[in-house]
């Protein structure tokens, strides 16, 4: 089976969307969409959902590592994330674990902690990565 290429500059809906936002320049799709996302449970060491993630590692208490399926262009990408507990625990946070020279083009590590700054394996974590693909 042969694979081909479709080239176009604008995506347009067939009428399912009302209002004026019925077309989109493909540059917005390439530059403005998430390049990776992940949702995971540190307490069970499980990846609950992801995009562009080839591996998940429970490095140690409160530290999770994700390897990308397709590398990013550089380590200067935007990261948005959240941490919490499914039981409703408060004052939880998620940060990027930069002690090991990450994020890189191939991976990122997150550190979850409580309000007392103690590492904690939280069960409700999520992150979105925006940047340029390699």
N, C-alpha and C positions, 0 to 999 in steps of 0.2 A: 504494500500500500504506500503510495507516495504522499508526502506531506508538502504543503504549499504555504504561501504567505498571502495574507490579506492586508493590504495597506489602505488606511483611511485616516482622515484628520478629525472627523467629528462623529460621535455616536448620537443617534437620534431615536427617540422612542416612537412606537407605532401608535401612540395615542392613549396609553394607560395612565399617564401622569397629567394632571390638570395644571394650569398656570403657565408661566413663561419658561420654566426650567425643563424644556423638553429635549434639549441637546447639550452635549458636553464635548469640549475640545479634548482630544486624547492625551494632550500634555498634562491635563489635570489628573487623569487616571494614572499615568506613569509616575508623576511627581507627587501627587497628593494622596495616594492611597497607602495603607499600612503595608510595610514590607515584611513584617512578622508580627504575630500576636500569640500570646500564650495565657492559659488559665490553668493553675495547678494547686494541689493540696500538698503542702510540705509535711503535714503530720502523717499522711499516708504514702508519701513519696510517689504521687500519681500526677500525671499530666492529664487534665480533664478535657482539654481542647487546644488546638494550636494551628498556626499557619506558618509555613516556612521554618519549621523546627524539625531537625533530624534527630535530636537527642536531648534528654533531660537527665541531669545528675544531681542527686542529693549530696552535696559536697560535705556538709556538716550541719550542726544545729543552726537553723536560720539562713543557710546559704544554699541557693539553687543555681545550677548552671544550665544554660540552653545553648546548643549548637545550632547554627542556621543550616538549612538545606542548601540555600543559595547565598553566597557571601554578599555583604554590603560593600559599597565602594571604599569606605573608610570608617574609622571608629567615631566620627563626629556626627552621630545621628541623634534624633530626638527620642526621648523615652518618656512614656506616661505609664504610671503603674499605681496599683492600689493593693493594700493588704488588710485583712480583717479575719474575723472568725464567724463561722456559720451560726454559732450559738449567740452571736450578738455582742461579743466582747469589744470593748472600746479602746481607744488610744493605742492603735496599732499602726505601724508604718512599714513601708517598703522602700529600700534604697538600692542604688547600684553599688555592688561590692567592687571598689576600685583598687583594692590592695594587691590584686594579681594582674595589674596592667590590662584590665578589661574596662569597658567594652572594646572589642576588636571587630574586625570585619567578619569573623567567623563565629563569635560567641559573646555571650553576656552572662554576668553573674548578678544575682539579686540577694540582698540581705534583708530579712524581716526581723522586726524587733518590737518590743512593747514600750510603753511610756517610760519605763525605767532604763531604757537603752539596752535591755538584755536580749540576746538572740533568742528567737522563738520560732518553732515550726508551726506557722499559722496555716489554717486550712482553707482560706479564701484569698487567693492571690491572682492578680491579673496584670498584664502589661501589653502595651502597644508600641511598636518600633516604627518610626518614620524616618526615611532617609533615602539615599540613592543606592541602587543595586550595582554590583560590580559589573 
